[in-house]
Amino acid sequence: MTARKVLVVEDERTIADAVAARLRAEGFEVEIAGDGPAAVEAARRTQPDAIVLDVMLPGFDGLEVCRRIQAERAVPVLMLTARDDETDLLIGLAVGADDYLTKPFSMRELSARVHALLRRATRNSAPAAPAASEMLRLGDLEINLAERRVLRAGVEAQLTPTEFDLLVHLAGRPRTVLPRERLLAEVWGWADASGTRTVDSHIKGLRRKLGADLIRTVHGVGYALEVQK
């Protein structure tokens, strides 16, 4: 079986080497880039299966790297940020990042996140089983499952792959409150509840793109999709 390829983009060499060593030990083929332009070039050349991407980079930052790479080819991205800055996180998710980790992080957690991203990517690219319907319609919300397109009140919204998967999961159980931990397990494929803020950030992205009234927060529990008349 061909080794999966991961591009590690990090300008701090000690961190880059440590991440690369851990991923290579788990059987991945790894390449390292240390700045924005080198990262975009490496992504074009190596066509990685996943990218571990630091936000703060010389040349141009990780947000611009993500934007340029995703414009050419969709690829799962795990962003690394030195700050627990919600603005950076929301922008990162908006330009196509699937997940994020705040420094300092454990190599075990980083590895688990990369494996989860690749499992989801594999699941999403697999041929779909015949479905009773390839379209979900809930009030003014339309979700085309086959084409992975979403419209609300006739206006198309540009969702990231993770945002789409999360929306479909909520739409499959309208008005049902789904706990953050369950969403992490079923959408992200995580076995633990250490990343509930990831869920919160993606929900904010969906609200920004589809309207604040679409998803209801049940404080201390989770989220429910509200069917609009």
Sequence and secondary structure as in RCSB ss.txt:
>XXXX:A:sequence
MTARKVLVVEDERTIADAVAARLRAEGFEVEIAGDGPAAVEAARRTQPDAIVLDVMLPGFDGLEVCRRIQAERAV
PVLMLTARDDETDLLIGLAVGADDYLTKPFSMRELSARVHALLRRATRNSAPAAPAASEMLRLGDLEINLAERRV
LRAGVEAQLTPTEFDLLVHLAGRPRTVLPRERLLAEVWGWADASGTRTVDSHIKGLRRKLGADLIRTVHGVGYAL
EVQK
>XXXX:A:secstr
    EEEEE SSHHHHHHHHHHHHHTT EEEEE SHHHHHHHHHHH  SEEEEESS SSS HHHHHHHHHHH   
 EEEEESS  HHHHHHHHHTT  EEEESS  HHHHHHHHHHHHHHHHHHHS     S SEEEETTEEEETTTTEE
EETTEEE   HHHHHHHHHHHTSTT  EEHHHHIIIII  SSSTTHHHHHHHHHHHHHHH TTSEEEETTTEEEE
    
